[in-house]
Amino acid sequence: MHSPDRQGYGYRLLVFGAVASLGLGCTTTLHIDAAVPRPVVEALPLDVGVHYQDSFRDYEFDGEAADDESRWDIELGPAQVRLFDQLFETQFRSVTRVDDLHAILDPARMDMVLEPAIEEYSLRTPWGTGTDFYEVTIRYSLSYYSPGGELIARWPFEGHGRTRSSFFSNDESVEKATIAAMRDAATVLILELRDKPEVKGLLQVKRTRDGKLHKDVDS
Amino acid sequence: MRGLAALILVSAFTACTTARIDVARHSKASIDADLGVVVLARQHDGGQDTEESFMDCVTGALSDGETPISLYPEQDFVDALFPWFEPRIAPTTPEALPALLNRPGVGEKIMDIGVRYLVWVDGNSERVDGGGGMSCAVGPGGGGCLGFVWWDTASDYEAVIWDLQGGESLGAVSADATGMSYVPALIVPLPLIARTQAAACRGLAEQLRGLLDGDDAL
């Protein structure tokens, strides 16, 4: 006789499979529209530019969930732009959109240029996880360029989100898990960005430069 | 027919449930009209394990009654203090509170929104055993079910109260409820559901209210 956990799991799989089979061959389309709240952080005394590639602005996950055959078409790009606009505006003294990464920018007015990218979006459903949860992982990278367009560093980071499944609202569950993953990624960025050696180095240079400037002004 | 329907309805509420509630008080609360309480579900691995239905039950029980407690909405609190109560970095012990409150803007934001006590709720309900079987059929002359299904449910929850001003734990409550549910079926299924989650909610909320009210009887 099967254990109660496996019986319950089997029942859930049967029901989920029955519901999923009704849409066999159909793609669920989602448009992620949520915004991440404004972080409670102190801004770093840095002036940054931000560049968004078209592939980031228009990012869409069009594929199958891992370990099952459900198909999803999830539009993420606009929400990601809003996410990073919000994060950068609160993390730095000033933020300027940069349309051309290789345009020569005045280093006196801009300390660095940042370019986020989505490397991968993955989705697991209760069918795949064997639990009651939808799980989303979004892998990002953040590239740091000098004002002259030279790549200095690329930092990978990722966000994880999961949400309990709701019987007749699979798309709502996926949306919630995706937003949870975005919030988690934002948390990672907020915690780790200011500790990156390159950012710390830049702050040290600015402090030294500002210190010399004050000495020149006073003398 | 009406009698049978009434019997089904009454039976749906009469399965047995056993509940055990434990309380530990560490210090005394002083709730006032200007400083509120927020109830948060502890999150693990980027998600919430505690059911929303349980959270709704607890917050409903605390904010109702003769002496309702002023509750700040959970999502509003987490959003207002983003990212410091996200699953990845939310404080797990009251000892972590002073460092959190010293972060730029955090202490001020908590004062602005007027929350003094934070209640963390953790746990869930799950089916731990079960068996039986049932067959149902529908035909031109009618339909019905035949069989017997049963399952055991265990609801285990814990709540801890932190004083955000004092940076200390006020107390903790644990609620464990178990029950066996049955569905015998002879033509019509007759559900007898053990409401373990509801029992755990009632017990937990009652003791939380006692701790937050500074009840000397505890």
Interface residues (C-beta under 8 A of the other chain):
Chain A: M1 P4 D5 Q7 G8 V36 P37 R38 P39 V40 V41 E42 F133 E135 G159 H160 G161 R162 T163 R164 A177 A180 A181 R183 D184 A186 T187 V188 I190 L191
Chain B: D45 G46 G47 Q48 D49 E51 E52 D79 A80 L81 F82 P83 W84 E86 P87 R88 I89 R103 P104 G105 V106 K109 R127 V128 D129 G130 G131 W151 D152
